[in-house]
Each structure stands twice: as structure tokens, then as C-alpha cells.
Amino acid sequence: PERARYHSSVLDVENLEKGQDFSELPDTCVIFITEKDFYGDRKPIYHIERMNITTGEPFNDRSLILYVNGEYEGDDDLGYLMHDFRCADPDKMHYGQMADRARYLKESSEGVSQMCKIMEDMRDEAHAEGEKDKGIKIALKMIANNESDARIRDYTDLSLEDIQALRSGQTVTA
């Protein structure tokens, strides 16, 4: 839910300039296609909208969040799309555009190069996140031992802002 809130807020911030009237915000929809059934109710799609709890009326802020169940296997357009997302064989996909793109990425030298680059970038990002996680753990131990911010920064490569946030009990993410 917090990730959905964050992405929804980013859309709002990016679509309204300083001084613009709030009524000029566009309708927004954040769509999460989840690997598993996020809510566990075996529904294909979960619609999330804000509401006034006191009155039971919709809040009507023109923002919508959708969770699409990636496990869904219905005999309809959405079921076919989820099948294609999970399918490794382009010849068994329902949608031609997805099959063509998968074939390109798997079978052409240009596509394979693109996929290798994407995988390298993902590996590097995961490594960097892991290093920051290690730094956070070390910093927390050093904070418990009353080490200085400068010394913590030298050992962890965390920013002073992150170290100060940890000192105040805030969560710092990788």
C-alpha cells in the first residue's frame, strides 16, 4: 500500500506546476501487475479508491490504483495477458505483439544484447542495494557504540542524512 501511495503521489507532483490550480490535476491510475495474488481472494483485479469513511461515500479525488493478479488464469483477455507474461515460449503466447517482442529479445543478436545489458544493470542495482543494506546494519551497530557520524560515514559510505535519520530512529532504505 505504501508503494502504491508513493507512485500515485509522484504522478500528482509531476503533473502539476507551482501555482497551478489543483483542479488541473489529471485523472491518474497506478497499475501494479503482481507476481502473486496480492490480496489472496483469487480475483483478477483489485480496484483501490479512496473513500470518506464517515459517510461511506467515494472521495472522488480522481486517482485509482489497480492490483492485477499475475496468477490469474481466466479464459478472457486478462487471463491471456497474464499467461503471456508468465510464458517463456513466444510460440505459446496469445498476443502477437508480445510474442514478437519476446522472440526479438530471445532470438535476435540485438535483442539478446539488450537483455544482457538490462540484466547487468539489474545485477549492479541489486549489488548496490545489498551494499547499502550492509552499511545500514554496520551503522546501527556503530551508533549503538556511540561512534561519530564521520567515522560511520568512513566505514559505510552512507550519507550524513542517512546516518542522522538512523540516529533518530527513522527507516533508511537501500
C-alpha positions in Angstrom: 0.0 0.0 0.0 2.8 2.5 0.8 4.4 1.8 -2.6 1.1 2.5 -4.3 0.6 5.7 -2.3 4.2 6.8 -3.3 3.7 6.2 -7.0 0.4 7.9 -7.0 1.8 10.9 -5.3 4.7 11.1 -7.8 2.2 11.3 -10.7 0.5 14.2 -9.0 3.7 16.1 -8.3 4.9 15.5 -11.8 1.7 16.7 -13.4 1.1 20.0 -11.6 3.3 23.0 -11.8 3.7 25.5 -9.0 0.8 27.9 -8.9 -1.4 25.7 -11.0 -4.9 25.0 -9.6 -5.4 21.6 -8.1 -8.5 21.1 -10.3 -6.0 20.8 -13.2 -4.6 17.5 -11.9 -5.3 14.8 -14.4 -7.1 11.6 -13.5 -4.4 9.0 -12.6 -4.2 5.3 -12.4 -1.3 3.3 -10.9 -1.3 -0.3 -12.1 0.6 -3.0 -10.3 0.9 -6.3 -12.0 1.8 -8.6 -9.2 3.5 -12.0 -9.5 1.2 -13.4 -6.8 -2.4 -12.7 -5.8 -1.6 -9.7 -3.6 -4.9 -9.9 -1.6 -5.4 -13.7 -1.8 -9.0 -13.6 -2.9 -8.4 -15.1 -6.4 -9.8 -12.0 -8.1 -8.3 -10.9 -11.4 -8.1 -7.2 -10.5 -8.4 -5.3 -7.2 -9.6 -1.7 -7.6 -8.4 0.7 -4.9 -10.1 4.1 -4.5 -10.2 6.5 -1.5 -13.4 7.0 0.3 -14.9 9.1 3.1 -15.0 6.5 6.0 -17.5 8.6 8.0 -20.1 9.0 5.2 -19.3 5.8 3.2 -19.1 8.0 0.1 -16.3 7.9 -2.5 -13.7 10.6 -2.0 -13.6 11.3 -5.8 -10.0 12.6 -6.0 -9.8 11.0 -9.5 -7.0 8.7 -8.5 -7.2 4.9 -8.9 -4.9 2.1 -8.0 -5.2 -1.3 -9.6 -3.6 -4.5 -8.5 -3.6 -7.1 -11.3 -3.3 -10.7 -10.1 -0.4 -12.2 -12.0 -1.6 -15.7 -11.1 -4.9 -15.2 -12.8 -5.6 -17.8 -15.4 -9.1 -17.0 -16.8 -10.3 -17.6 -20.3 -10.6 -13.9 -21.1 -8.3 -11.1 -22.3 -6.7 -10.5 -18.9 -6.2 -14.2 -18.3 -4.5 -14.5 -21.7 -2.3 -11.5 -21.0 -1.2 -12.9 -17.6 -0.4 -16.2 -19.4 1.8 -14.4 -21.8 3.6 -12.6 -19.1 4.5 -15.9 -17.5 5.1 -17.8 -20.7 8.7 -18.3 -21.9 7.8 -19.7 -25.3 6.7 -17.0 -27.8 5.0 -19.7 -29.9 2.6 -20.4 -27.0 1.6 -16.7 -26.4 -1.8 -15.4 -27.2 -0.9 -11.9 -28.2 1.2 -11.4 -31.3 2.9 -8.2 -30.2 4.2 -9.8 -27.0 5.2 -12.9 -28.9 7.1 -10.8 -31.5 8.9 -8.8 -28.8 9.8 -11.9 -26.8 11.1 -13.5 -30.0 13.2 -10.4 -30.8 14.7 -10.3 -27.2 15.4 -14.0 -27.2 16.4 -14.8 -30.7 18.0 -11.7 -32.4 21.5 -10.6 -31.6 20.3 -7.0 -30.9 17.6 -8.2 -28.6 19.9 -10.6 -26.7 22.4 -7.7 -26.3 19.6 -5.5 -24.9 18.6 -8.2 -22.5 22.2 -8.8 -21.3 22.5 -5.0 -20.7 19.3 -5.0 -18.7 20.4 -8.0 -16.6 23.8 -6.4 -15.9 22.0 -3.2 -14.8 19.7 -5.1 -12.5 22.6 -7.1 -11.1 24.5 -3.9 -10.4 21.5 -2.2 -8.8 20.9 -5.3 -6.6 24.5 -5.3 -5.6 24.4 -1.6 -4.7 21.2 -2.1 -2.6 22.9 -5.0 -0.8 25.9 -2.9 -0.1 23.7 -0.1 1.4 21.8 -2.7 3.4 25.2 -3.9 4.9 26.2 -0.3 5.5 22.9 0.3 7.4 23.5 -2.7 9.6 27.1 -1.6 10.4 25.9 2.0 11.0 23.3 0.8 13.5 25.9 -1.2 15.4 28.3 1.8 15.4 25.5 4.2 16.6 24.8 1.8 19.4 28.6 2.1 20.3 28.4 5.9 20.2 30.7 6.3 17.2 30.8 9.7 15.4 28.9 10.4 12.2 32.2 10.9 10.4 33.6 7.6 11.5 30.3 5.8 10.5 30.4 7.5 7.1 34.0 6.3 6.5 33.1 2.7 7.3 29.7 2.6 5.5 29.7 5.2 2.7 26.2 6.3 3.9 25.3 9.9 3.6 25.2 12.1 6.7 21.5 12.5 6.2 21.0 8.7 6.3 23.2 8.4 9.4 21.2 11.2 11.2 18.0 9.5 10.1 19.2 6.2 11.6 20.2 8.0 14.8 16.7 9.5 15.1 15.1 6.0 14.6 13.9 6.6 11.1 14.0 3.9 8.4 16.6 4.3 5.7 16.0 2.2 2.5 18.6 0.9 0.1 
